[in-house]
């Protein structure tokens, strides 16, 4: 999208306080350090920092325009080239701009939400759709109240379909961003316990996830994981269709004959009388469900399963999401992007299917799990009884509960607990030998990606 500052002010219900309203804007940025010519800088008021404090330096850097909810005309130095756009609320103004941008685009939009698996499902759907369409997909993690409006701005006129990830961390948030994205298809991957600290129960999370329908366009499709105990009995609201995917007879898109080879799944996708063999080039049995969601979305977009399956075979994952590195005989599985009990168990299943002389799990704290957080950690350790590893190393206070559950139930041959990454890294360098496969998994804030990356280098 390209607009002038005057046009943006009009769309957002704002007004130009100072500067040149004819300035052209081609990009929206939230980081003041990135702002420059052609950019609109939106200062977000956060819990710790009010980005209005950076507006002066952004103007000095030559930004084309800035939003402000805290300045009057007399507060701004005269002679400014940067257009200062006064709005009541910068976040709300950005959302109005995002909604306006969406209305200028008539292309279909697939909106994806869920407790875990959103990003992988987004990438798989995009891969399946790419066999016929030019696909725009959410860049990085722009799935929030400020990220989705920017995503709407960035959709190009030549894009034919968009795949948009919609995140949620508080009540009402998904309604706001779903109305901005206005999807024609809505996918819910599962109802887990991510954000249970804020929402209180899985049932509350379900209610919030279903608000994706608040933005679904008339005649739209709600695509649900039929294997999820809370989603399998859900029906879309009146005016929408419901489609299920899964491994049971309740799903229109079903996986049969699932097999694993080197941690990668193959299966037969079944829809009515049609049967299509699918081979995945990403790790984990759980990706069968993500692939089925992609096949369902592709069919709804007019791409037969046979063609979509070819696109899925081209998908090979992305950074810190079950990436596999092999150096000097040591295999490293980097799944450090984030962690929840569901995704941690899925990663351990991947480790279970890796051919290795020893399977080693390096697991760190999982955050934002609410009052039952210690029980959720311990449950992972108890679960390991049926999916044991040779060595278990834990990092952090909460991860000690994983160690405790595994120790009491025989989930690991040897268990060691650590409180700092440096000591853990030193110990791993002592222990790892050729033939080992080591998995790294934990919440972002635990810094597990940096730890894992040391062993790409350490391994070669």
C-alpha positions as CSV (number, residue, x, y, z in Angstrom):
1,X,0.0,0.0,0.0
2,X,1.2,3.5,-0.8
3,X,-0.6,6.6,0.6
4,X,0.1,10.2,1.6
5,X,0.1,11.4,5.2
6,X,-3.0,13.4,4.4
7,X,-4.8,10.2,3.2
8,X,-3.7,8.2,6.2
9,X,-4.9,11.0,8.5
10,X,-8.3,11.0,6.8
11,X,-8.7,7.2,7.0
12,X,-7.7,7.2,10.7
13,X,-9.9,10.1,11.7
14,X,-6.8,12.1,12.6
15,X,-5.4,15.5,11.5
16,X,-2.0,16.9,10.4
17,X,-0.5,18.9,13.3
18,X,2.7,19.8,11.5
19,X,4.9,18.8,8.6
20,X,4.0,18.0,5.0
21,X,0.8,16.1,4.5
22,X,1.8,15.3,0.9
23,X,4.6,13.0,2.2
24,X,4.4,9.5,0.6
25,X,4.3,6.5,3.0
26,X,5.2,3.1,1.8
27,X,5.9,1.2,5.0
28,X,4.7,1.1,8.6
29,X,7.2,0.6,11.4
30,X,6.9,0.1,15.2
31,X,10.6,0.2,16.0
32,X,11.9,3.7,16.1
33,X,15.4,2.5,15.2
34,X,14.1,1.3,11.8
35,X,12.2,4.5,10.9
36,X,13.3,6.6,7.9
37,X,12.2,8.1,4.7
38,X,9.0,6.6,3.4
39,X,8.0,5.3,6.8
40,X,5.0,5.9,9.1
41,X,6.1,5.3,12.7
42,X,3.4,4.3,15.1
43,X,4.4,4.8,18.8
44,X,2.8,2.0,20.8
45,X,2.2,2.7,24.5
46,X,3.3,-0.4,26.3
47,X,3.5,-1.5,30.0
48,X,7.1,-0.4,30.3
49,X,7.7,2.1,27.5
50,X,5.7,4.8,25.8
51,X,7.2,5.1,22.3
52,X,6.0,8.7,22.0
53,X,9.3,9.6,23.7
54,X,11.1,8.6,20.4
55,X,9.1,10.8,18.1
56,X,11.7,13.5,18.0
57,X,14.5,11.2,16.9
58,X,12.3,9.5,14.4
59,X,11.5,12.9,12.8
60,X,15.2,13.7,12.8
61,X,15.8,10.4,11.0
62,X,13.6,11.6,8.2
63,X,10.4,9.5,8.7
64,X,7.6,10.6,6.4
65,X,5.0,10.5,9.1
66,X,4.3,9.7,12.7
67,X,1.2,9.1,14.8
68,X,0.9,10.9,18.1
69,X,-1.8,10.9,20.8
70,X,0.2,13.0,23.2
71,X,1.3,16.2,21.3
72,X,-0.4,19.4,20.3
73,X,0.7,21.7,17.5
74,X,2.6,24.0,19.9
75,X,4.6,21.1,21.2
76,X,6.3,20.5,17.8
77,X,9.3,22.4,16.6
78,X,8.4,24.5,13.5
79,X,9.9,23.7,10.1
80,X,9.3,19.9,10.4
81,X,9.2,17.9,7.2
82,X,7.9,14.8,8.9
83,X,4.0,14.8,9.0
84,X,2.8,14.6,12.6
85,X,-0.7,13.0,12.6
86,X,-2.7,13.6,15.7
87,X,-5.0,10.7,16.7
88,X,-6.9,9.8,19.9
89,X,-5.2,6.4,20.3
90,X,-2.2,5.3,18.2
91,X,-3.1,1.6,18.4
92,X,-6.7,2.1,17.5
93,X,-5.7,4.4,14.6
94,X,-3.4,1.7,13.2
95,X,-6.2,-0.8,13.4
96,X,-8.5,1.5,11.5
97,X,-5.8,1.9,8.9
98,X,-5.5,-1.9,8.7
99,X,-9.2,-2.4,8.3
100,X,-9.3,0.2,5.5
101,X,-6.4,-1.6,3.7
102,X,-8.2,-4.9,3.9
103,X,-11.3,-3.4,2.3
104,X,-9.2,-2.3,-0.7
105,X,-8.3,-6.0,-1.4
106,X,-10.9,-8.4,-2.7
107,X,-8.6,-11.5,-2.4
108,X,-9.5,-14.5,-0.2
109,X,-7.9,-14.6,3.3
110,X,-7.3,-17.7,5.4
111,X,-7.1,-16.8,9.1
112,X,-5.4,-19.2,11.5
113,X,-5.7,-19.4,15.2
114,X,-5.2,-22.0,17.9
115,X,-3.2,-22.7,21.0
116,X,-0.2,-24.4,19.3
117,X,0.8,-25.1,15.7
118,X,-0.5,-21.8,14.2
119,X,2.8,-20.9,12.5
120,X,3.6,-24.3,11.1
121,X,0.0,-24.6,9.9
122,X,0.3,-21.2,8.3
123,X,3.4,-22.2,6.4
124,X,1.9,-25.5,5.3
125,X,-1.3,-23.9,4.0
126,X,0.8,-21.3,2.1
127,X,2.9,-24.2,0.6
128,X,-0.2,-26.0,-0.5
129,X,-1.8,-22.9,-2.0
130,X,1.4,-21.9,-3.8
131,X,0.9,-24.6,-6.4
132,X,-1.7,-22.4,-8.1
133,X,-1.7,-18.9,-6.4
134,X,0.7,-16.1,-5.5
135,X,0.4,-16.3,-1.7
136,X,0.9,-13.6,0.8
137,X,1.6,-14.9,4.4
138,X,2.1,-13.3,7.7
139,X,5.7,-12.3,8.0
140,X,7.5,-13.4,11.2
141,X,5.2,-13.1,14.2
142,X,3.0,-10.2,13.1
143,X,-0.1,-11.8,14.4
144,X,-1.1,-9.3,17.1
145,X,-3.3,-6.2,17.4
146,X,-0.5,-4.1,15.9
147,X,1.0,-6.8,13.7
148,X,-2.2,-7.8,11.8
149,X,-3.0,-4.2,10.6
150,X,0.6,-3.9,9.3
151,X,0.1,-7.2,7.5
152,X,-3.0,-5.9,5.8
153,X,-1.0,-2.9,4.6
154,X,1.7,-5.1,3.2
155,X,-0.5,-7.3,1.0
156,X,0.4,-6.4,-2.6
157,X,-2.0,-5.9,-5.5
158,X,-0.5,-8.9,-7.3
159,X,-1.1,-11.3,-4.4
160,X,-4.0,-13.7,-5.1
161,X,-4.6,-15.2,-1.6
162,X,-3.4,-14.4,1.9
163,X,-2.7,-16.7,4.8
164,X,-2.8,-14.7,8.1
165,X,-1.9,-15.9,11.6
166,X,-4.1,-14.4,14.3
167,X,-2.8,-14.5,17.8
168,X,-4.6,-14.0,21.1
169,X,-3.5,-13.4,24.7
170,X,-6.4,-11.6,26.3
171,X,-10.2,-11.6,26.1
172,X,-11.6,-9.7,23.1
173,X,-8.3,-9.5,21.3
174,X,-9.1,-12.1,18.6
175,X,-12.4,-10.3,17.8
176,X,-10.5,-7.1,17.1
177,X,-7.9,-8.6,14.8
178,X,-10.3,-11.0,13.1
179,X,-12.4,-8.0,12.1
180,X,-9.3,-6.3,10.7
181,X,-8.3,-9.4,8.7
182,X,-11.9,-10.3,7.6
183,X,-11.0,-13.9,6.6
184,X,-13.0,-16.0,4.1
185,X,-11.8,-19.1,5.8
186,X,-11.0,-19.6,9.5
187,X,-8.8,-22.4,10.8
188,X,-8.6,-23.4,14.5
189,X,-5.7,-25.8,15.1
190,X,-6.5,-26.9,18.7
191,X,-7.5,-25.7,22.2
192,X,-4.6,-26.1,24.5
193,X,-3.5,-24.3,27.6
194,X,-1.4,-21.5,26.1
195,X,-2.5,-18.3,27.8
196,X,-4.6,-20.2,30.4
197,X,-3.0,-17.8,32.9
198,X,-4.9,-15.0,31.4
199,X,-8.1,-16.9,30.4
200,X,-8.6,-19.3,33.3
201,X,-9.7,-22.5,31.6
202,X,-9.6,-24.4,28.2
203,X,-13.4,-23.8,27.9
204,X,-12.7,-20.0,28.2
205,X,-9.9,-20.4,25.6
206,X,-12.4,-22.2,23.3
207,X,-14.9,-19.4,23.6
208,X,-12.2,-16.8,22.7
209,X,-10.9,-18.8,19.8
210,X,-14.4,-19.1,18.3
211,X,-14.6,-15.3,18.2
212,X,-12.5,-15.6,15.0
213,X,-16.0,-15.9,13.5
214,X,-16.7,-12.3,14.4
215,X,-14.6,-11.3,11.4
216,X,-15.4,-14.2,9.1
217,X,-17.1,-13.0,5.9
218,X,-20.6,-14.1,5.0
219,X,-20.6,-17.6,3.6
220,X,-17.2,-18.3,5.1
221,X,-15.8,-21.6,6.2
222,X,-14.8,-22.7,9.7
223,X,-12.1,-25.4,9.5
224,X,-11.6,-27.3,12.8
225,X,-9.4,-30.0,14.2
226,X,-11.8,-32.9,14.6
227,X,-9.3,-34.8,16.9
228,X,-9.5,-32.0,19.5
229,X,-11.8,-33.0,22.4
230,X,-13.3,-29.5,22.5
231,X,-13.5,-28.7,18.8
232,X,-15.0,-32.0,17.6
233,X,-18.5,-31.0,18.7
234,X,-18.4,-27.4,17.7
235,X,-20.5,-26.1,14.9
236,X,-20.0,-22.8,13.0
237,X,-22.5,-20.0,13.5
238,X,-25.4,-19.6,11.1
239,X,-24.3,-18.4,7.7
240,X,-21.0,-20.3,7.9
241,X,-20.0,-23.9,6.9
242,X,-18.0,-26.2,9.2
243,X,-15.3,-28.5,7.9
244,X,-13.3,-30.9,10.1
245,X,-9.9,-32.5,9.6
246,X,-8.4,-35.3,11.7
247,X,-7.8,-39.1,12.0
248,X,-11.4,-40.1,13.0
249,X,-14.6,-40.8,11.1
250,X,-16.0,-37.5,12.2
251,X,-13.6,-35.6,9.9
252,X,-14.3,-34.9,6.2
253,X,-10.5,-34.7,5.6
254,X,-9.0,-37.7,7.3
255,X,-5.5,-39.3,7.6
256,X,-5.1,-43.1,7.4
257,X,-2.1,-45.5,7.2
258,X,0.2,-43.1,9.1
259,X,3.8,-44.2,9.1
260,X,7.0,-42.7,10.3
261,X,10.5,-42.8,8.7
262,X,13.4,-40.9,10.3
263,X,10.9,-38.8,12.2
264,X,9.0,-37.8,9.1
265,X,5.4,-38.9,8.5
266,X,3.7,-40.4,5.4
267,X,-0.1,-41.0,5.3
268,X,-3.1,-41.4,3.0
269,X,-5.3,-38.4,2.9
270,X,-9.0,-39.4,2.5
271,X,-11.9,-37.2,1.4
272,X,-15.0,-39.0,0.3
273,X,-14.0,-41.6,-2.2
274,X,-10.7,-39.9,-3.0
275,X,-7.4,-41.2,-1.5
276,X,-4.1,-39.3,-1.9
277,X,-0.6,-40.4,-0.6
278,X,1.2,-37.6,1.2
279,X,4.8,-37.5,2.2
280,X,6.0,-34.8,4.6
281,X,9.5,-33.4,4.8
282,X,9.2,-32.0,8.3
283,X,9.5,-33.9,11.6
284,X,6.8,-35.2,13.8
285,X,3.6,-37.2,13.7
286,X,1.7,-34.1,14.9
287,X,2.4,-32.4,11.5
288,X,-0.1,-34.9,10.0
289,X,-2.9,-32.7,11.4
290,X,-1.2,-29.5,10.2
291,X,-1.0,-31.0,6.8
292,X,-4.7,-32.0,6.8
293,X,-5.6,-28.5,7.7
294,X,-3.6,-27.3,4.6
295,X,-5.3,-29.9,2.4
296,X,-8.7,-28.8,3.6
297,X,-7.9,-25.1,3.1
298,X,-6.5,-25.8,-0.4
299,X,-9.6,-27.7,-1.5
300,X,-11.8,-24.9,-0.2
301,X,-9.7,-22.6,-2.4
302,X,-10.3,-24.8,-5.4
303,X,-7.0,-26.8,-5.4
304,X,-7.5,-30.6,-5.4
305,X,-5.7,-32.7,-2.7
306,X,-3.5,-34.3,-5.4
307,X,-2.0,-30.9,-6.3
308,X,-1.9,-29.6,-2.7
309,X,0.0,-32.7,-1.6
310,X,2.8,-31.8,-4.0
311,X,3.1,-28.4,-2.5
312,X,3.3,-29.9,1.0
313,X,6.2,-32.1,0.1
314,X,8.2,-28.9,-0.8
315,X,7.8,-27.5,2.8
316,X,10.8,-28.2,4.9
317,X,10.2,-26.2,8.1
318,X,11.9,-23.0,9.2
319,X,14.2,-21.6,11.8
320,X,14.0,-23.0,15.4
321,X,11.0,-25.1,14.5
322,X,12.1,-28.8,14.6
323,X,15.1,-28.0,12.4
324,X,17.6,-30.9,12.2
325,X,21.4,-30.4,12.0
326,X,24.0,-33.1,11.8
327,X,27.6,-32.4,12.3
328,X,30.4,-34.9,13.1
329,X,27.9,-37.7,13.9
330,X,25.8,-35.6,16.4
331,X,22.2,-34.8,15.4
332,X,20.7,-31.6,16.9
333,X,16.9,-31.1,16.8
334,X,16.3,-27.3,17.3
335,X,12.7,-26.8,18.4
336,X,13.3,-23.8,20.5
337,X,10.8,-21.2,19.1
338,X,8.5,-21.7,22.0
339,X,7.0,-24.3,24.3
340,X,3.8,-25.6,25.8
341,X,3.0,-29.0,27.2
342,X,1.4,-30.1,23.9
343,X,4.3,-29.0,21.8
344,X,6.9,-30.3,24.2
345,X,5.3,-33.8,24.1
346,X,5.2,-33.5,20.3
347,X,8.9,-32.7,20.2
348,X,9.7,-35.7,22.5
349,X,7.8,-37.9,20.0
350,X,10.0,-36.6,17.2
351,X,13.0,-37.5,19.3
352,X,11.6,-40.9,19.9
353,X,11.5,-41.6,16.1
354,X,15.0,-40.4,15.4
355,X,17.5,-43.1,14.7
356,X,20.3,-42.6,17.2
357,X,22.4,-44.5,19.6
358,X,21.3,-42.2,22.5
359,X,18.3,-39.9,22.7
360,X,19.0,-36.8,24.8
361,X,16.3,-34.2,25.8
362,X,17.3,-30.7,26.9
363,X,14.1,-29.1,28.3
364,X,13.6,-25.7,29.8
365,X,10.7,-23.9,31.6
366,X,7.4,-23.4,29.9
367,X,5.9,-20.0,30.7
368,X,2.4,-18.5,31.0
369,X,0.7,-21.7,32.2
370,X,-1.2,-20.2,35.1
371,X,-1.7,-21.6,38.6
372,X,-1.2,-25.2,37.5
373,X,2.1,-24.5,35.9
374,X,4.1,-26.9,38.1
375,X,1.5,-29.7,37.5
376,X,1.8,-29.2,33.8
377,X,5.5,-29.5,33.9
378,X,5.4,-32.6,36.1
379,X,2.9,-34.1,33.7
380,X,5.4,-33.9,30.9
381,X,7.8,-35.9,33.0
382,X,5.2,-38.5,33.9
383,X,4.3,-38.7,30.2
384,X,7.9,-39.6,29.4
385,X,7.4,-43.0,31.0
386,X,5.9,-44.2,27.7
387,X,8.4,-42.1,25.6
388,X,11.6,-42.4,27.5
389,X,15.0,-40.8,26.7
390,X,18.5,-41.9,27.6
391,X,19.4,-38.6,29.2
392,X,17.3,-35.7,30.4
393,X,18.8,-32.3,31.1
394,X,16.5,-29.6,32.5
395,X,17.0,-25.8,32.7
396,X,15.1,-23.6,35.1
397,X,13.1,-23.8,38.3
398,X,9.9,-25.0,36.7
399,X,11.6,-27.6,34.5
400,X,12.7,-29.3,37.8
401,X,9.2,-30.6,37.9
402,X,9.7,-32.3,34.5
403,X,12.8,-34.0,36.0
404,X,10.8,-35.0,39.1
405,X,8.0,-36.6,37.0
406,X,10.4,-38.4,34.8
407,X,12.5,-39.6,37.8
408,X,9.5,-41.0,39.6
409,X,8.2,-42.8,36.5
410,X,11.3,-44.0,34.7
411,X,11.2,-41.5,31.9
412,X,14.9,-41.2,31.5
413,X,18.0,-43.3,32.0
414,X,19.9,-40.4,33.6
415,X,18.6,-37.0,34.7
416,X,20.5,-33.8,35.5
417,X,19.1,-30.4,36.5
418,X,20.6,-27.0,35.8
419,X,19.8,-23.4,36.7
420,X,22.1,-21.6,34.2
421,X,22.8,-22.1,30.5
422,X,26.5,-21.8,30.9
423,X,26.9,-24.8,33.2
424,X,24.4,-26.8,31.1
425,X,26.4,-26.0,27.9
426,X,29.6,-27.1,29.5
427,X,28.1,-30.4,30.6
428,X,26.6,-31.1,27.2
429,X,30.0,-30.6,25.6
430,X,31.4,-33.2,28.0
431,X,28.6,-35.7,27.3
432,X,27.7,-35.5,23.6
433,X,29.4,-38.1,21.4
434,X,28.9,-39.2,17.8
435,X,25.7,-41.2,17.3
436,X,23.7,-39.0,19.8
437,X,20.5,-37.1,18.9
438,X,19.9,-34.1,21.2
439,X,16.6,-32.2,21.3
440,X,16.4,-28.5,22.6
441,X,13.0,-27.3,23.7
442,X,11.7,-24.5,26.0
443,X,9.9,-21.1,26.1
444,X,11.4,-18.2,24.2
445,X,12.4,-16.3,27.4
446,X,14.6,-19.2,28.4
447,X,17.0,-18.5,25.6
448,X,17.1,-22.1,24.4
449,X,17.7,-21.0,20.7
450,X,21.0,-19.5,21.6
451,X,22.0,-22.6,23.6
452,X,21.0,-24.9,20.7
453,X,23.0,-22.8,18.2
454,X,26.1,-23.3,20.2
455,X,25.9,-27.0,19.3
456,X,25.5,-26.4,15.6
457,X,28.9,-24.8,16.0
458,X,30.1,-27.3,18.6
459,X,29.1,-30.1,16.4
460,X,31.1,-28.7,13.4
